[in-house]
Every structure is written in C-alpha cells, then in structure tokens.
Amino acid sequence: MIVMGTHGRSALPHLLLGSVAENVVRHAPCPVFTVRPDQHEFIMP
C-alpha cells in the first residue's frame, strides 16, 4: 500500500489529486491511499 498526501491546487483535471498523485494512483501495482491536507477524519471510500 502507498500512502501519499495531495495538495489539490491544480486546474480542473487535477482538482482532487496533483499530477504526481494521479500518476501514482493510475500506475501503482498496489492500493494507493491519498490524503488531502484539509481532511481531518477518515472516510471509507
């Protein structure tokens, strides 16, 4: 499992994930858990 932070500052295509995080999510051979800085509680996807 990969856990990584995101900033979500980019334009519409990268609204929720930064370009690096998006690339990792799309190509990682294992589960990826992304966390935004303003997310203070765990929400099950």
C-alpha distance matrix in Angstrom:
0.0 3.8 6.6 9.9 13.5 15.9 19.7 20.9 24.2 24.8 27.2 26.8 24.4 21.9 22.9 19.6 17.3 18.5 19.0 16.3 13.6 15.2 15.1 11.4 10.9 13.6 12.8 9.2 9.0 5.6 4.9 5.7 7.4 10.6 13.3 17.0 19.3 21.6 19.3 20.2 19.2 16.2 16.9 15.4 15.0
3.8 0.0 3.8 6.5 10.2 12.6 16.3 17.8 21.0 21.6 24.2 24.2 21.9 19.1 20.3 17.1 14.5 15.2 15.8 12.9 10.4 12.5 12.5 8.8 9.0 12.2 11.6 8.3 9.7 7.2 6.4 4.7 6.1 8.3 10.9 14.3 16.5 19.2 17.4 18.7 18.4 15.9 16.8 16.0 15.3
6.6 3.8 0.0 3.8 7.1 10.0 13.7 15.6 18.7 20.0 22.8 22.9 21.2 18.0 18.6 15.3 13.0 13.9 15.4 12.8 9.9 12.6 13.6 10.3 10.2 13.9 14.1 11.4 13.2 10.6 8.7 5.9 4.7 5.9 7.6 11.1 12.9 15.7 13.9 15.1 15.1 13.0 14.4 14.3 14.2
9.9 6.5 3.8 0.0 3.8 6.7 10.2 12.5 15.3 16.7 19.7 20.3 18.7 15.3 16.0 13.0 10.4 10.7 12.5 10.0 7.4 10.7 12.0 9.4 9.9 13.6 14.1 12.1 14.8 13.0 11.2 7.7 6.5 5.1 6.3 8.8 10.6 13.7 12.8 14.6 15.4 14.1 15.4 16.0 15.5
13.5 10.2 7.1 3.8 0.0 3.8 6.9 9.6 12.3 14.2 17.5 18.4 17.4 13.8 13.9 11.1 9.0 9.2 11.9 10.2 7.9 11.1 13.2 11.5 11.8 15.4 16.5 15.1 18.1 16.4 14.3 10.5 8.5 5.6 4.7 5.8 7.1 10.4 10.2 12.4 14.0 13.5 14.9 16.4 16.0
15.9 12.6 10.0 6.7 3.8 0.0 3.8 5.9 8.7 10.5 13.7 14.7 14.0 10.2 10.3 7.9 5.8 5.9 9.2 8.7 6.5 9.2 11.8 11.2 11.4 14.4 16.2 15.7 19.1 17.8 15.6 11.8 10.2 6.5 6.0 5.1 7.1 9.9 10.4 13.5 15.2 15.0 15.6 17.2 16.2
19.7 16.3 13.7 10.2 6.9 3.8 0.0 3.8 5.5 8.2 11.6 13.2 13.4 9.7 9.1 7.9 6.9 6.2 9.8 10.3 9.2 11.3 14.1 14.3 14.5 17.2 19.2 19.1 22.6 21.4 19.3 15.5 13.7 10.0 8.7 6.1 6.7 9.1 10.8 14.0 16.4 16.9 17.5 19.6 18.6
20.9 17.8 15.6 12.5 9.6 5.9 3.8 0.0 3.8 5.8 8.5 9.6 10.1 6.7 5.3 4.8 5.1 5.5 9.1 10.8 9.6 10.4 13.6 14.6 14.1 16.3 18.9 19.4 22.9 22.0 19.7 16.1 14.5 10.8 10.1 7.4 9.1 10.2 11.7 15.3 17.2 17.6 17.3 19.3 17.7
24.2 21.0 18.7 15.3 12.3 8.7 5.5 3.8 0.0 3.8 6.9 9.3 10.6 7.7 6.7 8.0 8.2 7.1 10.0 12.2 12.1 12.8 15.6 17.0 17.1 18.9 21.3 22.1 25.8 25.2 23.2 19.5 18.1 14.4 13.5 10.5 11.2 12.2 14.5 17.9 20.2 21.0 20.9 23.0 21.5
24.8 21.6 20.0 16.7 14.2 10.5 8.2 5.8 3.8 0.0 3.8 6.8 7.6 5.3 5.8 8.3 8.1 6.5 8.1 11.2 11.7 11.5 14.0 16.2 16.4 17.4 19.9 21.3 25.0 24.9 23.2 19.8 19.1 15.6 15.6 13.1 14.5 15.5 17.4 21.0 23.0 23.2 22.7 24.4 22.3
27.2 24.2 22.8 19.7 17.5 13.7 11.6 8.5 6.9 3.8 0.0 3.8 5.9 5.7 5.7 9.3 10.0 9.4 10.3 13.9 14.3 13.1 15.6 18.2 18.0 18.4 21.2 23.1 26.7 26.8 25.0 21.9 21.3 18.0 18.2 15.7 17.4 17.8 19.5 23.2 24.9 25.1 24.1 25.6 23.2
26.8 24.2 22.9 20.3 18.4 14.7 13.2 9.6 9.3 6.8 3.8 0.0 3.8 5.4 4.8 8.4 9.9 10.5 11.3 14.9 14.7 12.7 15.5 18.2 17.2 17.2 20.5 22.5 25.9 25.9 24.0 21.2 20.7 17.7 18.3 16.1 18.4 18.4 19.5 23.2 24.4 24.3 22.7 23.9 21.2
24.4 21.9 21.2 18.7 17.4 14.0 13.4 10.1 10.6 7.6 5.9 3.8 0.0 3.8 5.8 8.3 8.6 9.1 8.8 12.5 12.3 9.8 12.2 15.1 14.2 13.8 17.0 19.3 22.6 23.0 21.4 18.8 19.0 16.4 17.6 16.2 18.9 19.5 20.1 23.9 24.8 24.2 22.6 23.2 20.2
21.9 19.1 18.0 15.3 13.8 10.2 9.7 6.7 7.7 5.3 5.7 5.4 3.8 0.0 3.8 5.6 5.1 5.5 6.3 9.7 9.3 7.6 10.5 13.0 12.3 12.9 15.9 17.6 21.1 21.1 19.4 16.4 16.2 13.3 14.3 12.8 15.4 16.4 17.1 20.9 22.0 21.5 20.3 21.3 18.6
22.9 20.3 18.6 16.0 13.9 10.3 9.1 5.3 6.7 5.8 5.7 4.8 5.8 3.8 0.0 3.8 5.9 7.4 9.6 12.6 11.4 10.3 13.7 15.5 14.3 15.4 18.6 19.9 23.3 22.8 20.5 17.4 16.4 13.3 13.5 11.3 13.7 14.0 14.8 18.6 19.8 19.7 18.4 19.8 17.5
19.6 17.1 15.3 13.0 11.1 7.9 7.9 4.8 8.0 8.3 9.3 8.4 8.3 5.6 3.8 0.0 3.8 6.9 9.7 11.7 9.5 8.8 12.6 13.6 12.0 13.8 17.0 17.7 20.9 19.9 17.3 14.2 12.8 9.7 10.0 8.3 11.4 11.8 11.9 15.7 16.6 16.1 15.0 16.3 14.1
17.3 14.5 13.0 10.4 9.0 5.8 6.9 5.1 8.2 8.1 10.0 9.9 8.6 5.1 5.9 3.8 0.0 3.8 6.4 8.0 5.8 5.6 9.2 10.1 9.2 11.2 14.0 14.7 18.2 17.5 15.4 12.0 11.3 8.2 9.3 8.5 11.5 13.1 13.1 16.7 17.8 17.0 16.3 17.2 15.0
18.5 15.2 13.9 10.7 9.2 5.9 6.2 5.5 7.1 6.5 9.4 10.5 9.1 5.5 7.4 6.9 3.8 0.0 3.8 5.5 5.2 6.0 8.5 10.0 10.5 12.2 14.3 15.1 18.9 18.7 17.2 13.7 13.4 10.2 11.2 10.1 12.3 14.5 15.3 18.7 20.2 19.7 19.5 20.6 18.5
19.0 15.8 15.4 12.5 11.9 9.2 9.8 9.1 10.0 8.1 10.3 11.3 8.8 6.3 9.6 9.7 6.4 3.8 0.0 3.8 5.5 5.1 6.1 8.7 9.9 10.5 12.2 13.9 17.6 18.2 17.4 14.3 15.0 12.5 14.2 13.7 15.9 18.2 18.9 22.3 23.6 22.7 22.3 22.9 20.5
16.3 12.9 12.8 10.0 10.2 8.7 10.3 10.8 12.2 11.2 13.9 14.9 12.5 9.7 12.6 11.7 8.0 5.5 3.8 0.0 3.8 5.4 5.1 6.3 8.7 10.0 10.7 11.5 15.3 15.9 15.4 12.4 13.4 11.3 13.3 13.6 15.7 18.5 18.8 21.9 23.1 22.0 22.1 22.5 20.4
13.6 10.4 9.9 7.4 7.9 6.5 9.2 9.6 12.1 11.7 14.3 14.7 12.3 9.3 11.4 9.5 5.8 5.2 5.5 3.8 0.0 3.8 5.4 5.1 6.1 8.6 10.0 10.2 13.9 13.6 12.5 9.1 9.8 7.6 10.0 10.8 13.5 16.1 15.9 18.9 19.8 18.4 18.4 18.7 16.7
15.2 12.5 12.6 10.7 11.1 9.2 11.3 10.4 12.8 11.5 13.1 12.7 9.8 7.6 10.3 8.8 5.6 6.0 5.1 5.4 3.8 0.0 3.8 5.5 5.1 6.2 8.6 10.0 13.6 13.9 12.8 10.0 11.2 9.5 12.2 12.8 15.9 18.0 17.6 20.9 21.4 19.8 19.0 19.0 16.3
15.1 12.5 13.6 12.0 13.2 11.8 14.1 13.6 15.6 14.0 15.6 15.5 12.2 10.5 13.7 12.6 9.2 8.5 6.1 5.1 5.4 3.8 0.0 3.8 5.5 5.2 6.1 8.1 11.8 13.0 13.0 10.8 13.0 11.9 15.0 16.0 18.8 21.3 20.8 23.9 24.4 22.6 22.0 21.6 19.0
11.4 8.8 10.3 9.4 11.5 11.2 14.3 14.6 17.0 16.2 18.2 18.2 15.1 13.0 15.5 13.6 10.1 10.0 8.7 6.3 5.1 5.5 3.8 0.0 3.8 5.5 5.3 5.3 9.1 9.8 9.9 7.7 10.2 9.9 13.3 15.1 17.9 20.6 19.7 22.4 22.6 20.6 20.4 19.7 17.5
10.9 9.0 10.2 9.9 11.8 11.4 14.5 14.1 17.1 16.4 18.0 17.2 14.2 12.3 14.3 12.0 9.2 10.5 9.9 8.7 6.1 5.1 5.5 3.8 0.0 3.8 5.7 5.8 9.0 8.9 7.9 5.9 8.4 8.5 12.2 14.2 17.5 19.6 18.3 21.0 20.8 18.4 17.6 16.7 14.1
13.6 12.2 13.9 13.6 15.4 14.4 17.2 16.3 18.9 17.4 18.4 17.2 13.8 12.9 15.4 13.8 11.2 12.2 10.5 10.0 8.6 6.2 5.2 5.5 3.8 0.0 3.8 6.2 9.0 10.2 10.1 9.2 12.0 12.2 15.8 17.5 20.8 22.8 21.6 24.5 24.2 21.8 20.6 19.4 16.4
12.8 11.6 14.1 14.1 16.5 16.2 19.2 18.9 21.3 19.9 21.2 20.5 17.0 15.9 18.6 17.0 14.0 14.3 12.2 10.7 10.0 8.6 6.1 5.3 5.7 3.8 0.0 3.8 6.4 8.8 10.1 9.8 13.3 14.0 17.6 19.7 22.8 25.1 23.9 26.6 26.3 23.8 23.0 21.6 18.9
9.2 8.3 11.4 12.1 15.1 15.7 19.1 19.4 22.1 21.3 23.1 22.5 19.3 17.6 19.9 17.7 14.7 15.1 13.9 11.5 10.2 10.0 8.1 5.3 5.8 6.2 3.8 0.0 3.8 5.4 7.2 7.3 11.0 12.5 16.2 18.7 21.7 24.2 22.7 24.9 24.5 21.8 21.4 19.9 17.7
9.0 9.7 13.2 14.8 18.1 19.1 22.6 22.9 25.8 25.0 26.7 25.9 22.6 21.1 23.3 20.9 18.2 18.9 17.6 15.3 13.9 13.6 11.8 9.1 9.0 9.0 6.4 3.8 0.0 3.8 7.2 9.0 12.8 15.1 18.7 21.7 24.6 27.0 25.1 27.1 26.2 23.2 22.7 20.7 18.7
5.6 7.2 10.6 13.0 16.4 17.8 21.4 22.0 25.2 24.9 26.8 25.9 23.0 21.1 22.8 19.9 17.5 18.7 18.2 15.9 13.6 13.9 13.0 9.8 8.9 10.2 8.8 5.4 3.8 0.0 3.8 6.5 10.0 12.9 16.3 19.6 22.5 24.8 22.5 24.1 23.0 19.8 19.6 17.4 15.9
4.9 6.4 8.7 11.2 14.3 15.6 19.3 19.7 23.2 23.2 25.0 24.0 21.4 19.4 20.5 17.3 15.4 17.2 17.4 15.4 12.5 12.8 13.0 9.9 7.9 10.1 10.1 7.2 7.2 3.8 0.0 3.8 6.7 10.0 13.4 16.7 19.8 21.7 19.2 20.8 19.4 16.2 15.8 13.7 12.2
5.7 4.7 5.9 7.7 10.5 11.8 15.5 16.1 19.5 19.8 21.9 21.2 18.8 16.4 17.4 14.2 12.0 13.7 14.3 12.4 9.1 10.0 10.8 7.7 5.9 9.2 9.8 7.3 9.0 6.5 3.8 0.0 3.8 6.4 9.9 13.2 16.2 18.3 16.1 18.1 17.3 14.5 14.3 13.1 11.6
7.4 6.1 4.7 6.5 8.5 10.2 13.7 14.5 18.1 19.1 21.3 20.7 19.0 16.2 16.4 12.8 11.3 13.4 15.0 13.4 9.8 11.2 13.0 10.2 8.4 12.0 13.3 11.0 12.8 10.0 6.7 3.8 0.0 3.8 6.7 10.2 13.1 15.0 12.6 14.3 13.5 10.8 11.1 10.5 9.7
10.6 8.3 5.9 5.1 5.6 6.5 10.0 10.8 14.4 15.6 18.0 17.7 16.4 13.3 13.3 9.7 8.2 10.2 12.5 11.3 7.6 9.5 11.9 9.9 8.5 12.2 14.0 12.5 15.1 12.9 10.0 6.4 3.8 0.0 3.8 6.8 9.9 12.0 10.2 12.6 12.7 10.9 11.3 11.8 10.8
13.3 10.9 7.6 6.3 4.7 6.0 8.7 10.1 13.5 15.6 18.2 18.3 17.6 14.3 13.5 10.0 9.3 11.2 14.2 13.3 10.0 12.2 15.0 13.3 12.2 15.8 17.6 16.2 18.7 16.3 13.4 9.9 6.7 3.8 0.0 3.8 6.5 8.5 6.7 9.1 9.9 9.1 10.2 11.9 11.9
17.0 14.3 11.1 8.8 5.8 5.1 6.1 7.4 10.5 13.1 15.7 16.1 16.2 12.8 11.3 8.3 8.5 10.1 13.7 13.6 10.8 12.8 16.0 15.1 14.2 17.5 19.7 18.7 21.7 19.6 16.7 13.2 10.2 6.8 3.8 0.0 3.8 5.5 5.3 8.6 10.4 10.8 11.7 14.1 13.8
19.3 16.5 12.9 10.6 7.1 7.1 6.7 9.1 11.2 14.5 17.4 18.4 18.9 15.4 13.7 11.4 11.5 12.3 15.9 15.7 13.5 15.9 18.8 17.9 17.5 20.8 22.8 21.7 24.6 22.5 19.8 16.2 13.1 9.9 6.5 3.8 0.0 3.8 5.6 7.8 10.7 12.2 13.9 16.7 17.1
21.6 19.2 15.7 13.7 10.4 9.9 9.1 10.2 12.2 15.5 17.8 18.4 19.5 16.4 14.0 11.8 13.1 14.5 18.2 18.5 16.1 18.0 21.3 20.6 19.6 22.8 25.1 24.2 27.0 24.8 21.7 18.3 15.0 12.0 8.5 5.5 3.8 0.0 3.8 6.1 9.2 11.5 12.7 16.1 16.7
19.3 17.4 13.9 12.8 10.2 10.4 10.8 11.7 14.5 17.4 19.5 19.5 20.1 17.1 14.8 11.9 13.1 15.3 18.9 18.8 15.9 17.6 20.8 19.7 18.3 21.6 23.9 22.7 25.1 22.5 19.2 16.1 12.6 10.2 6.7 5.3 5.6 3.8 0.0 3.8 5.9 7.7 9.0 12.4 13.3
20.2 18.7 15.1 14.6 12.4 13.5 14.0 15.3 17.9 21.0 23.2 23.2 23.9 20.9 18.6 15.7 16.7 18.7 22.3 21.9 18.9 20.9 23.9 22.4 21.0 24.5 26.6 24.9 27.1 24.1 20.8 18.1 14.3 12.6 9.1 8.6 7.8 6.1 3.8 0.0 3.8 6.9 9.4 12.9 14.9
19.2 18.4 15.1 15.4 14.0 15.2 16.4 17.2 20.2 23.0 24.9 24.4 24.8 22.0 19.8 16.6 17.8 20.2 23.6 23.1 19.8 21.4 24.4 22.6 20.8 24.2 26.3 24.5 26.2 23.0 19.4 17.3 13.5 12.7 9.9 10.4 10.7 9.2 5.9 3.8 0.0 3.8 6.4 9.9 12.4
16.2 15.9 13.0 14.1 13.5 15.0 16.9 17.6 21.0 23.2 25.1 24.3 24.2 21.5 19.7 16.1 17.0 19.7 22.7 22.0 18.4 19.8 22.6 20.6 18.4 21.8 23.8 21.8 23.2 19.8 16.2 14.5 10.8 10.9 9.1 10.8 12.2 11.5 7.7 6.9 3.8 0.0 3.8 6.5 9.3
16.9 16.8 14.4 15.4 14.9 15.6 17.5 17.3 20.9 22.7 24.1 22.7 22.6 20.3 18.4 15.0 16.3 19.5 22.3 22.1 18.4 19.0 22.0 20.4 17.6 20.6 23.0 21.4 22.7 19.6 15.8 14.3 11.1 11.3 10.2 11.7 13.9 12.7 9.0 9.4 6.4 3.8 0.0 3.8 6.2
15.4 16.0 14.3 16.0 16.4 17.2 19.6 19.3 23.0 24.4 25.6 23.9 23.2 21.3 19.8 16.3 17.2 20.6 22.9 22.5 18.7 19.0 21.6 19.7 16.7 19.4 21.6 19.9 20.7 17.4 13.7 13.1 10.5 11.8 11.9 14.1 16.7 16.1 12.4 12.9 9.9 6.5 3.8 0.0 3.8
15.0 15.3 14.2 15.5 16.0 16.2 18.6 17.7 21.5 22.3 23.2 21.2 20.2 18.6 17.5 14.1 15.0 18.5 20.5 20.4 16.7 16.3 19.0 17.5 14.1 16.4 18.9 17.7 18.7 15.9 12.2 11.6 9.7 10.8 11.9 13.8 17.1 16.7 13.3 14.9 12.4 9.3 6.2 3.8 0.0
